[in-house]
Amino acid sequence: MELRRRRVRAPRGMWGSVSAAALLVWLAGALPAWAQDNVIGTATLPRDLSPWGMFLNADPVVKAVLVGLAFASLVTWTVWLAKSIEIFFAKRRVRAAAKELAGIHSLEKVQQLSQIQGEVAQFLGAAAIELKLSPGLPDNDGIKERIASRLERIEASCGRRILRGTGVLATIGATAPFVGLFGTVWGIMNSFIGISKAHTTNLAIVAPGIAEALLATALGLAAAIPAVVIYNMFARSIAGYRAGLGDAAAEVLRLVSRDLERAAAVPAERALTDPVIARRVRLADAGAAPRGSP
């Protein structure tokens, strides 16, 4: 019995030594691979994953995209500041001039007002020039049409001038997301290239490129969203400015029409008050009457 027990225990000890040796062999093969992955991850992963650190470690193409988007954002806010000041003073100038015109009944009294400047002053100057070029013409409707044509051209010119610079906002709002998307695609492409070169799927290989891609996307949206909002705000403000110009032009046309009708009514009043002229008018009417009439 003792010999049998010794024969049974001997195989167990042999199998235990074989399994221990296999475990050591497996660890000897796995540990270098893990160490290699850690070395690759440490060498590839940037030390600083802040926005500035990602920019410094980014690919040159991604850097160019980020710089372009930052410049577009700077242009957006510069245009916002400049156009806001310009539109504010333009609308206030038009409103003040329209209030002054509302209390005037003739163009002759406009020269006494020094507060009317800018666009409304151009309206009044154009009306005065057309009146000087059309002396003694009996067709008042033609004079009004020519003055209205001049005022429309001035109004269109002022509208084009106030719109200057807003087209940049529309361009930035439409293209900045796609520029950021280009940076995103380029960063992801670099991530996959790094995976193929390192022959590993370690997150340290993928993370930097994805971080750069997401940074480009975020900066593209940060440049596009304010540009669209500011452009819509300027569109509403400019519409109000144009409405004010239209009201001022209509007021100038009313003053011109009133002066023309007043000038046409003066000879008729003089004819009625002068007895000689009144007698000639009666004689002319009597001569023009048909014969045989009572």
Secondary structure by P-SEA (a helix, b strand, c coil): caaaaaaaaaaaaaaaaaaaaaaaaaaaacaaaaaaaaaaaaacccccccaaaaaaaccaaaaaaaaaaaaaaaaaaaaaaaaaaaaaaaaaaaaaaaaaaaacccccccccccccccaaaaaaaaaaaaaaaccccccaaaaaaaaaaaaaaaaaaaaaaaacaaaaaaaaaacaaaaaaaaaaaaaaaaaaaaaaacccccccccaaaaaaaaaaaaaaaacaaaaaaaaaaaaaaaaaaaaaaaaaaaaaaaaaaaaaaaaaaaaaaaaacaaaaaaaaaaaaaacccccc
